[in-house]
Amino acid sequence: MAFSENSHQSLIPSFLYSSSSSSKTLVLENMTKNSNRSLFSSPSSPTNGPSLAKSGGFAIQAPSEPGKIQMYSPQYYAACTAGGILCCGLTHMAVTPLDLVKCNMQIDPAKYKGISSGFGVLLKEQGVRGFFRGWVPTLLGYSAQGACKYGFYEFFKKYYSDIAGPEYATKYKTLIYLAGSASAEVIADIALCPMEAVKVRVQTQPGFARGLSDGLPKFVRSEGALGLYKGLVPLWGRQIPYTMMKFASFETIVEMLYKHAIPTPKDQCSKSLQLGVSFSGGYVAGVFCAIVSHPADNLVSFLNNAKGATVGDAVKKLGIMGLLTRGLPLRIVMIGTLTGAQWGIYDAFKVFVGLPTTGGAAPPAAIEPAKV
């Protein structure tokens, strides 16, 4: 029996590969037909993609199908980053009118007393175009944030799972989700913060600027370049708990849905059903996110609206109950819809490029080397 040159590493006999095939598919059919003792545990395993063969207790990864994105490869993380850009940038831009009313309710509650009256005030003073004031910094800022949020979450989830090892990664999977999402959000908010500062100023001060092109230079002239990061710490205070809740609760909810509400295993469900689960899990997770992160959201809006304002000024003016509840009903509607749509778009993009949807399984544990 001839073995390949690196047989001591791969443990895969050279005769298992077709020399005439560029894809190096496993030649299994003749083996399974002519031998009562198959080398593989499941003769029905696919022969032209990533398959797992078992021989003598070893787990052998077959060569991958050309053109298919491998899990946790650079191409995989690039695809997750692109999906994050799409799901965050597009959804935040779409809910700009809701965000505009919410920010103004937080800054000037005497004028913007409620959701319906807030829309009425905006329509009367700024017209229909006023509903989308600040959409450019919203699109750019949250696209950058989404790229870092989802791309680094997938990276850190795998990284921390490898550190923990297979047993502990499964046992403490919620901690893996929390740590991975928190680490990703620290980076994501650095990318978001400048655009968020300009967005809030444009949206809450109608005479300040028309948009990003004139608003950014004016902001820098007024408060300096470092002023763009004045709200970074409150932004972390808002977004890190938000993202930890967003990812950990989503992963948990989706796992529970597949375990208790859907009788069919995930890998046997249709893609449309899987995407429906992603949207549903994302919406419920978004409600939790809005409640957890709302006080810090009020702080960010207050600090970015008032020049030289401090956290103490915000607490003094808004009060504790104001920080907790002002604008909360609207934000629950907005964030629930937003988060559900984000997970739907993100997983739809993953399906489009040939990747599985998120959730419904333990985090990616480190692969233990074969023991000889």
Secondary structure, DSSP 8 states (H G I E B T S, - for coil): --B-TTHHHH--BGGGB-TT-TT--B--HHHHHH-SS-SSS-TTS-SSSS-EEEETTEEEE----TT---TTSHHHHHHHHHHHHHHHHHHHHHTHHHHHHHHHHHH-TTT--SHHHHHHHHHHHHTGGGGGTTHHHHHHHHHHHHHHHHHHHHHHHHHHHHHHHHHHHHHTHHHHHHHHHHHHHHHHHHHHHHHHHHHHHHHH-TTT-SSHHHHHHHHHHHH-GGGGGTTHHHHHHHHHHHHHHHHHHHHHHHHHIIIII-SS-GGGS-HHHHHHHHHHHHHHHHHHHHHHHHHHHHHHHHHHHSTT--HHHHHHHHHHHHHHHTTHHHHHHHHHHHHHHHHHHHHHHHHHTT---S-SS-----------
